[in-house]
């Protein structure tokens, strides 16, 4: 009885303690042989966090990264090691988070009260071509699979090389088939180590789990990649990981998958020149026979999920989803290099029920590109419906949302919520180009065409921030119907490029609580003065 009575005041005391008392930090361990940063040192609540060296162009252009899990309120310290010089300025992005660092000598510090994906720039302006640090502060894992659980299979039971010296494609694919054949499927678990592979063919009811400290590394040899079976008239899709006619499967874990694809797997370096079709008349590199190798292809599938992983250095389009219903990602970080094109983070065609939640992308090309075309099996036009992005940090050279290139799809019900466009250096955060023109006064190369039958309906952008390295909105609807476009409680900073709203059948665009560079915008003339080329109806609400 005495013990019960004494527990009550202890429990009450625990409830009254501040949340910071329960803060916890779990630094992610590096995979074997990982190269430490020579530019930064990171500690969280006094615990050192490994910082990975990540060259994006050459030794003078880096974007290193560090990852950890956290609960409660934590204190982050970053030390700049570049010649041990002083930090004079530190910009932390996204601006929406309002993080103001304290600077002392060559050290920067700040508090985090929740998981965030951050970009830090030291003595440099926050722009796509600046050097900096990517900091991935993540929530703790919920109910991760564990070795010893009944439905969990250890890849090391197959005697694979975990030092990354031996190509293990056949063994990994055999293990996936074995797990899929089990009643109800299961999890194929990759413990800490490095696993070298070519194309991985996923099966239904299999989750591939990459533990913290583990790395799946793609082969640098073109011949190690194959395609899923391709319908007559279809183009092969060679990739590192392929989901083809798969249900209830996915990728997960706090480790990383590194394709190491550029420039090793680029057709510019391995061109198919046997028929003289590898370059056009102007010398532009083409990919006429599908030799370009993608990162993750999801085709003709249902209920596919990606969770928690860090996806590094895709050769071409990173995640390519076609003819699929039910695709989701949670806490996925896509990090590519800064000098390669065609490295889109996500590409979709003929899909429905998509959720991209709490993610990050650093790409040279587009972050979300939506494509039309026709299904090679049925001939039906491909459309996209129910497309949701929430809590996303965009750091890209080109565009965040790209729809156009003459092959735009019909899209219905698209929502971007709490999405932060840190950079879209070359183009616009929202770039909808349904005519052949690239920018006003500049054209595509010969053969470009307008997009037809690409009606867009119910596009909502809610609590998004548009920063100042690039343009914000460029909408040219051409002859298509664009209806029910809403920008609600969005924050616009001064854009580097003027915006555009035009098209023959663009319905009234609604701006609710619009501010641009701190000034409230309440009518069309003010929107023009703020830098918009405007020829469609607009409406403003407080």
Secondary structure, 3 states (H helix, E strand, C coil): CHHHHHHHHHHHHHHHCCHHHHCEEEECCCCCCCCECCCEEEEECCEEECEECCECCCCCCEEEEEEEEEECCEEEEEEECHHHCCCCCEEEECHHHCCCCEEECCEEEEEECCCEEEEEEECCCCCCCCCEEEEEEECCCCCCCCCCCCCEEEHHHHCCCCEEEEECHHHHHHHHHHHHHCCCCEEEEECCEEEEECCEECCCCEEEEECCCEEEEECCCHHHCCECCCCCCCCCCEEEEEEECCEEEEEECCCEEECCCCCCCCCCCCCCCCCCCCECCCCCECCCCCCCCEEEEEECCEEEEEECCEEECCCCCCEEEEEEEEEEEECCEEECCCCCCCCCCEEEEEEEEEEEECCEEEECCCCEEEECCECCCCCCECEEEEEEEEEEEEEECCCCEEEECCCCCEEEEEEEEEEEEEEEEEEEEEEEECCCCCECCECCCCCCCCCCCCCEEEEEEECCEEEEEEEEEEEECCCCEEEEEEEECCEECCCCCCEEEECCEECCEEEECCEECCEECCCHHHHHHCCEEECCCEEEEC
